[in-house]
Amino acid sequence: MINLRVILVALLGGVLGSNAVRAQSDVAELNEAAWRLIRSGDGPRAAKLFAVALDARPNDPVLLFGAVVAAHL
């Protein structure tokens, strides 16, 4: 029974860990896409991407700064 618990915990940890890594890469991709939109002058679309990224990482200073920049375009 203990071995089954260890296996289940390891599997659950792997699934949750991979979701966290994916979420981080998704946020990084959103951030990069939003900054490209800012450089092209599309503030409203950039603001939407920053809002989605900020849902995942609400205290990220780069995302917060980007959202402010996008709001002023």
ZATI-942554 format. One line per field, with one value per atom (N, C-alpha, C): residue number from 1; residue in three letters; chain; atom name; x, y, z. Coordinates in Angstrom, 1 decimal. Layout:
N
pos	NUM, ... .
code	ALA, ... .
unit	A, ... .
site	CA, ... .
c1	X, ... .
c2	Y, ... .
c3	Z, ... .
//
This chain:
73
pos	1, 1, 1, 2, 2, 2, 3, 3, 3, 4, 4, 4, 5, 5, 5, 6, 6, 6, 7, 7, 7, 8, 8, 8, 9, 9, 9, 10, 10, 10, 11, 11, 11, 12, 12, 12, 13, 13, 13, 14, 14, 14, 15, 15, 15, 16, 16, 16, 17, 17, 17, 18, 18, 18, 19, 19, 19, 20, 20, 20, 21, 21, 21, 22, 22, 22, 23, 23, 23, 24, 24, 24, 25, 25, 25, 26, 26, 26, 27, 27, 27, 28, 28, 28, 29, 29, 29, 30, 30, 30, 31, 31, 31, 32, 32, 32, 33, 33, 33, 34, 34, 34, 35, 35, 35, 36, 36, 36, 37, 37, 37, 38, 38, 38, 39, 39, 39, 40, 40, 40, 41, 41, 41, 42, 42, 42, 43, 43, 43, 44, 44, 44, 45, 45, 45, 46, 46, 46, 47, 47, 47, 48, 48, 48, 49, 49, 49, 50, 50, 50, 51, 51, 51, 52, 52, 52, 53, 53, 53, 54, 54, 54, 55, 55, 55, 56, 56, 56, 57, 57, 57, 58, 58, 58, 59, 59, 59, 60, 60, 60, 61, 61, 61, 62, 62, 62, 63, 63, 63, 64, 64, 64, 65, 65, 65, 66, 66, 66, 67, 67, 67, 68, 68, 68, 69, 69, 69, 70, 70, 70, 71, 71, 71, 72, 72, 72, 73, 73, 73 .
code	MET, MET, MET, ILE, ILE, ILE, ASN, ASN, ASN, LEU, LEU, LEU, ARG, ARG, ARG, VAL, VAL, VAL, ILE, ILE, ILE, LEU, LEU, LEU, VAL, VAL, VAL, ALA, ALA, ALA, LEU, LEU, LEU, LEU, LEU, LEU, GLY, GLY, GLY, GLY, GLY, GLY, VAL, VAL, VAL, LEU, LEU, LEU, GLY, GLY, GLY, SER, SER, SER, ASN, ASN, ASN, ALA, ALA, ALA, VAL, VAL, VAL, ARG, ARG, ARG, ALA, ALA, ALA, GLN, GLN, GLN, SER, SER, SER, ASP, ASP, ASP, VAL, VAL, VAL, ALA, ALA, ALA, GLU, GLU, GLU, LEU, LEU, LEU, ASN, ASN, ASN, GLU, GLU, GLU, ALA, ALA, ALA, ALA, ALA, ALA, TRP, TRP, TRP, ARG, ARG, ARG, LEU, LEU, LEU, ILE, ILE, ILE, ARG, ARG, ARG, SER, SER, SER, GLY, GLY, GLY, ASP, ASP, ASP, GLY, GLY, GLY, PRO, PRO, PRO, ARG, ARG, ARG, ALA, ALA, ALA, ALA, ALA, ALA, LYS, LYS, LYS, LEU, LEU, LEU, PHE, PHE, PHE, ALA, ALA, ALA, VAL, VAL, VAL, ALA, ALA, ALA, LEU, LEU, LEU, ASP, ASP, ASP, ALA, ALA, ALA, ARG, ARG, ARG, PRO, PRO, PRO, ASN, ASN, ASN, ASP, ASP, ASP, PRO, PRO, PRO, VAL, VAL, VAL, LEU, LEU, LEU, LEU, LEU, LEU, PHE, PHE, PHE, GLY, GLY, GLY, ALA, ALA, ALA, VAL, VAL, VAL, VAL, VAL, VAL, ALA, ALA, ALA, ALA, ALA, ALA, HIS, HIS, HIS, LEU, LEU, LEU .
unit	A, A, A, A, A, A, A, A, A, A, A, A, A, A, A, A, A, A, A, A, A, A, A, A, A, A, A, A, A, A, A, A, A, A, A, A, A, A, A, A, A, A, A, A, A, A, A, A, A, A, A, A, A, A, A, A, A, A, A, A, A, A, A, A, A, A, A, A, A, A, A, A, A, A, A, A, A, A, A, A, A, A, A, A, A, A, A, A, A, A, A, A, A, A, A, A, A, A, A, A, A, A, A, A, A, A, A, A, A, A, A, A, A, A, A, A, A, A, A, A, A, A, A, A, A, A, A, A, A, A, A, A, A, A, A, A, A, A, A, A, A, A, A, A, A, A, A, A, A, A, A, A, A, A, A, A, A, A, A, A, A, A, A, A, A, A, A, A, A, A, A, A, A, A, A, A, A, A, A, A, A, A, A, A, A, A, A, A, A, A, A, A, A, A, A, A, A, A, A, A, A, A, A, A, A, A, A, A, A, A, A, A, A, A, A, A, A, A, A .
site	N, CA, C, N, CA, C, N, CA, C, N, CA, C, N, CA, C, N, CA, C, N, CA, C, N, CA, C, N, CA, C, N, CA, C, N, CA, C, N, CA, C, N, CA, C, N, CA, C, N, CA, C, N, CA, C, N, CA, C, N, CA, C, N, CA, C, N, CA, C, N, CA, C, N, CA, C, N, CA, C, N, CA, C, N, CA, C, N, CA, C, N, CA, C, N, CA, C, N, CA, C, N, CA, C, N, CA, C, N, CA, C, N, CA, C, N, CA, C, N, CA, C, N, CA, C, N, CA, C, N, CA, C, N, CA, C, N, CA, C, N, CA, C, N, CA, C, N, CA, C, N, CA, C, N, CA, C, N, CA, C, N, CA, C, N, CA, C, N, CA, C, N, CA, C, N, CA, C, N, CA, C, N, CA, C, N, CA, C, N, CA, C, N, CA, C, N, CA, C, N, CA, C, N, CA, C, N, CA, C, N, CA, C, N, CA, C, N, CA, C, N, CA, C, N, CA, C, N, CA, C, N, CA, C, N, CA, C, N, CA, C, N, CA, C, N, CA, C, N, CA, C, N, CA, C .
c1	0.8, 0.0, 0.9, 2.0, 2.8, 3.4, 3.8, 4.4, 3.4, 2.2, 1.1, 1.0, 1.0, 1.0, 2.1, 3.3, 4.5, 4.4, 3.9, 3.8, 2.7, 1.6, 0.5, 1.0, 1.7, 2.3, 3.3, 4.1, 5.1, 4.4, 3.4, 2.6, 1.9, 1.3, 0.6, 1.6, 2.7, 3.8, 4.3, 4.4, 4.9, 3.9, 2.6, 1.5, 1.5, 1.4, 1.4, 2.6, 3.7, 5.0, 5.0, 4.6, 4.6, 3.6, 2.5, 1.5, 2.1, 2.9, 3.5, 4.6, 5.3, 6.3, 5.6, 4.6, 3.8, 3.2, 2.7, 2.1, 3.2, 4.4, 5.4, 5.8, 5.9, 6.2, 5.1, 3.9, 2.7, 2.8, 3.1, 3.2, 4.4, 5.5, 6.6, 6.2, 5.5, 5.1, 4.1, 3.2, 2.2, 3.0, 4.0, 4.7, 5.5, 6.1, 6.9, 5.9, 4.8, 3.8, 3.3, 3.0, 2.5, 3.5, 4.7, 5.8, 5.9, 5.8, 5.8, 4.7, 3.5, 2.3, 2.6, 3.2, 3.5, 4.4, 5.5, 6.4, 5.8, 4.7, 4.0, 2.9, 2.7, 1.7, 0.3, 0.1, -1.2, -1.4, -1.6, -1.8, -3.0, -4.2, -5.3, -5.1, -4.5, -4.3, -3.2, -2.2, -1.1, -1.7, -2.6, -3.2, -4.0, -4.7, -5.4, -4.5, -3.3, -2.4, -1.7, -1.4, -0.9, -1.9, -3.2, -4.2, -4.3, -4.2, -4.2, -3.0, -1.8, -0.6, -0.6, -1.2, -1.3, -2.3, -3.2, -4.0, -3.2, -2.1, -1.3, -0.2, 0.3, 1.4, 1.1, 0.2, -0.3, 0.7, 1.8, 2.8, 4.0, 4.0, 5.2, 5.4, 6.6, 6.8, 6.9, 7.4, 7.5, 6.1, 5.3, 3.9, 3.1, 3.3, 2.6, 3.1, 4.4, 4.9, 4.3, 4.3, 3.8, 2.4, 1.6, 0.2, 0.0, 0.8, 0.7, 1.1, 2.2, 2.6, 1.5, 0.9, -0.1, -1.3, -1.7, -2.8, -2.6, -1.4, -1.1, -0.9, -1.1, -1.0, -2.3 .
c2	-1.2, 0.0, 1.3, 1.2, 2.4, 2.7, 1.6, 1.8, 2.5, 2.1, 2.7, 4.2, 4.5, 5.9, 6.7, 6.2, 6.8, 7.1, 6.1, 6.2, 7.2, 7.2, 8.2, 9.6, 9.8, 11.1, 11.6, 10.7, 11.0, 11.4, 10.7, 11.0, 12.3, 12.6, 13.8, 15.0, 14.8, 15.9, 16.1, 15.1, 15.3, 16.1, 15.7, 16.4, 17.9, 18.1, 19.5, 20.3, 19.7, 20.4, 20.7, 19.8, 20.1, 21.2, 21.3, 22.4, 23.7, 23.8, 25.0, 25.5, 24.5, 24.9, 25.4, 24.8, 25.2, 26.6, 26.8, 28.1, 29.2, 28.9, 29.9, 30.2, 29.1, 29.4, 30.1, 29.8, 30.5, 32.0, 32.3, 33.7, 34.4, 33.7, 34.3, 34.6, 33.7, 33.9, 35.0, 35.1, 36.2, 37.6, 37.6, 38.8, 39.2, 38.3, 38.6, 39.1, 38.4, 38.9, 40.2, 40.5, 41.8, 42.9, 42.7, 43.7, 43.9, 42.9, 43.1, 44.0, 43.8, 44.6, 46.0, 46.2, 47.6, 48.3, 47.5, 48.1, 48.5, 47.7, 48.0, 49.0, 49.5, 50.5, 50.1, 48.8, 48.2, 48.0, 49.1, 49.1, 48.3, 48.4, 47.6, 46.1, 45.6, 44.2, 43.7, 44.6, 44.3, 44.2, 45.2, 45.2, 43.9, 43.4, 42.1, 41.0, 40.9, 39.9, 40.0, 41.3, 41.5, 41.1, 41.4, 41.0, 39.5, 38.8, 37.3, 36.8, 37.4, 37.0, 37.3, 38.5, 38.9, 38.1, 37.4, 36.5, 35.4, 35.0, 33.9, 34.4, 35.6, 36.2, 37.6, 37.9, 39.2, 40.2, 39.7, 40.7, 40.8, 40.3, 40.4, 41.8, 42.4, 43.8, 44.1, 43.2, 43.4, 43.4, 42.5, 42.4, 43.7, 44.1, 45.3, 46.5, 46.7, 47.8, 47.8, 46.6, 46.4, 46.8, 46.4, 46.8, 48.3, 48.9, 50.4, 51.1, 50.6, 51.1, 50.9, 49.7, 49.4, 50.3, 50.6, 51.4, 52.9, 53.3, 54.7, 54.8, 53.7, 53.8, 54.1 .
c3	0.0, 0.0, 0.0, 0.7, 0.8, -0.6, -1.3, -2.6, -3.6, -3.5, -4.3, -4.0, -2.7, -2.3, -2.9, -2.8, -3.3, -4.8, -5.5, -6.9, -7.3, -6.6, -6.8, -6.5, -5.5, -5.1, -6.2, -6.6, -7.7, -9.0, -9.3, -10.6, -10.4, -9.3, -9.1, -9.1, -8.5, -8.5, -9.9, -10.7, -12.0, -12.9, -12.7, -13.5, -13.0, -11.7, -11.3, -11.6, -11.6, -11.9, -13.4, -14.2, -15.7, -16.0, -15.3, -15.5, -15.1, -14.1, -13.6, -14.7, -15.2, -16.2, -17.4, -17.8, -19.0, -18.8, -17.6, -17.3, -17.4, -16.9, -17.0, -18.4, -19.3, -20.7, -21.4, -21.0, -21.6, -21.3, -20.0, -19.6, -20.3, -20.5, -21.2, -22.7, -23.3, -24.7, -24.8, -23.8, -23.8, -23.7, -22.8, -22.5, -23.8, -24.5, -25.7, -26.8, -26.9, -28.0, -27.7, -26.4, -26.0, -26.3, -26.0, -26.2, -27.7, -28.5, -30.0, -30.4, -29.9, -30.2, -29.8, -28.6, -28.2, -29.2, -29.6, -30.6, -31.9, -32.2, -33.5, -33.3, -32.0, -31.7, -31.4, -31.2, -30.9, -29.4, -28.7, -27.3, -26.8, -27.5, -27.0, -27.0, -28.1, -28.1, -27.2, -27.0, -26.0, -24.6, -24.3, -23.0, -22.7, -23.7, -23.5, -23.2, -23.9, -23.6, -22.2, -21.9, -20.5, -19.4, -19.7, -18.7, -18.5, -19.6, -19.5, -18.7, -19.0, -18.3, -16.8, -16.6, -15.1, -14.3, -15.0, -14.2, -13.6, -14.4, -13.9, -12.9, -13.2, -12.3, -12.0, -11.1, -10.8, -10.3, -9.8, -9.2, -10.0, -11.2, -12.1, -12.5, -12.1, -12.5, -14.0, -14.7, -16.2, -16.8, -16.4, -16.9, -16.5, -15.2, -14.7, -15.5, -15.7, -16.5, -17.9, -18.5, -19.9, -20.0, -19.0, -19.0, -18.9, -18.1, -18.0, -19.4, -20.0, -21.2, -22.3, -22.3, -23.3, -23.1, -21.8, -21.5, -22.0, -22.2, -22.6, -24.1, -24.9, -26.3, -27.0 .
//
